[in-house]
């Protein structure tokens, strides 16, 4: 966050700042959750924007209780279509789907309010 100069901080939402902070602070943890799902792919070869989007999504899954995981996935996939490679949307979707299933199985997804869907508990 120190790279974001003060004049721009005012125009960035509180949610965005918290997401940037969580991704920055928990980068190694997020990467360790992502790497096992990169089948036949080295993390160092993943496009930088895709790494950032994957980190953002996993952070939202774990640390943003009001954001439904499906909304996170849809948003990240749409961003990847506009700002990354032609195949990034499918790549990111596959990885996030696998991560989300594992996090749900391990009961690490804790959602409340708008982020809570009763179907997730089954």
C-alpha positions as CSV (number, residue, x, y, z in Angstrom):
1,X,0.0,0.0,0.0
2,X,2.9,2.3,0.4
3,X,3.2,2.4,-3.4
4,X,-0.2,4.0,-3.7
5,X,0.3,7.7,-3.3
6,X,-2.0,9.7,-1.1
7,X,-3.8,11.4,-3.9
8,X,-5.0,8.1,-5.3
9,X,-5.8,6.5,-1.9
10,X,-8.9,8.8,-1.6
11,X,-10.4,7.4,-4.8
12,X,-9.8,3.7,-3.8
13,X,-12.6,2.0,-1.9
14,X,-12.1,0.7,1.6
15,X,-12.8,-2.8,0.3
16,X,-10.1,-2.5,-2.4
17,X,-7.5,-1.3,0.2
18,X,-8.3,-4.2,2.5
19,X,-8.0,-6.6,-0.4
20,X,-4.6,-5.2,-1.4
21,X,-3.5,-5.3,2.2
22,X,-4.6,-9.0,2.7
23,X,-3.0,-10.1,-0.6
24,X,0.2,-8.3,0.2
25,X,0.4,-9.5,3.8
26,X,-0.6,-13.1,3.0
27,X,1.2,-13.5,-0.4
28,X,3.2,-16.6,0.6
29,X,0.1,-18.3,2.2
30,X,-2.1,-17.6,-0.8
31,X,0.6,-18.8,-3.2
32,X,0.9,-22.1,-1.2
33,X,-2.8,-22.6,-1.6
34,X,-2.7,-22.0,-5.3
35,X,0.5,-23.9,-6.4
36,X,-0.9,-27.4,-5.8
37,X,-3.6,-26.8,-8.4
38,X,-1.3,-25.8,-11.2
39,X,-1.2,-29.2,-12.9
40,X,1.7,-29.4,-15.3
41,X,2.5,-25.8,-14.9
42,X,5.2,-23.9,-13.0
43,X,4.1,-21.0,-10.8
44,X,6.9,-18.9,-12.2
45,X,5.4,-19.3,-15.7
46,X,1.9,-18.1,-14.8
47,X,1.1,-14.6,-16.1
48,X,1.6,-12.0,-13.4
49,X,-2.0,-10.7,-13.8
50,X,-3.3,-14.3,-13.4
51,X,-1.2,-14.7,-10.2
52,X,-2.6,-11.4,-8.8
53,X,-6.2,-12.4,-9.7
54,X,-5.8,-15.9,-8.2
55,X,-4.4,-14.3,-5.0
56,X,-7.3,-11.8,-4.8
57,X,-9.9,-14.5,-5.3
58,X,-8.4,-16.9,-2.6
59,X,-8.1,-14.0,-0.2
60,X,-11.8,-13.1,-0.8
61,X,-12.7,-16.8,-0.3
62,X,-11.0,-16.9,3.1
63,X,-11.0,-13.4,4.6
64,X,-14.1,-11.5,3.2
65,X,-17.1,-13.1,4.9
66,X,-19.7,-11.0,3.1
67,X,-18.5,-11.8,-0.4
68,X,-20.1,-14.9,-2.0
69,X,-17.4,-17.2,-3.5
70,X,-19.4,-17.4,-6.8
71,X,-19.4,-13.6,-7.1
72,X,-15.6,-13.6,-6.5
73,X,-15.1,-16.2,-9.2
74,X,-17.3,-14.4,-11.7
75,X,-15.6,-11.1,-11.2
76,X,-12.0,-12.5,-11.4
77,X,-12.8,-14.4,-14.5
78,X,-14.3,-11.3,-16.2
79,X,-11.3,-9.2,-15.2
80,X,-9.0,-11.9,-16.7
81,X,-10.8,-11.7,-20.0
82,X,-10.2,-8.0,-20.2
83,X,-6.7,-7.8,-18.9
84,X,-4.9,-11.1,-19.4
85,X,-4.5,-13.8,-22.1
86,X,-7.2,-15.3,-24.2
87,X,-7.2,-18.5,-22.2
88,X,-6.8,-17.0,-18.7
89,X,-10.5,-17.1,-17.9
90,X,-10.7,-20.9,-18.3
91,X,-7.3,-21.4,-16.6
92,X,-8.3,-19.3,-13.6
93,X,-11.8,-20.8,-13.4
94,X,-10.4,-24.3,-13.2
95,X,-7.9,-23.5,-10.5
96,X,-10.4,-21.5,-8.4
97,X,-13.0,-24.1,-8.7
98,X,-10.6,-26.8,-7.4
99,X,-9.4,-24.5,-4.6
100,X,-12.9,-23.6,-3.5
101,X,-14.0,-27.2,-3.4
102,X,-11.0,-28.1,-1.2
103,X,-11.6,-25.1,1.1
104,X,-15.2,-26.0,1.5
105,X,-14.3,-29.7,2.2
106,X,-11.9,-28.5,4.8
107,X,-14.5,-26.1,6.2
108,X,-12.3,-23.1,5.8
109,X,-14.9,-21.0,4.1
110,X,-16.7,-18.9,6.6
111,X,-19.4,-16.7,5.1
112,X,-22.1,-14.5,6.7
113,X,-24.7,-12.1,5.6
114,X,-24.8,-11.7,1.8
115,X,-21.8,-14.1,1.5
116,X,-23.6,-17.0,3.1
117,X,-25.5,-19.5,1.0
118,X,-27.1,-22.4,2.9
119,X,-26.2,-24.8,0.0
120,X,-22.5,-24.3,0.9
121,X,-23.0,-26.1,4.2
122,X,-24.1,-29.3,2.6
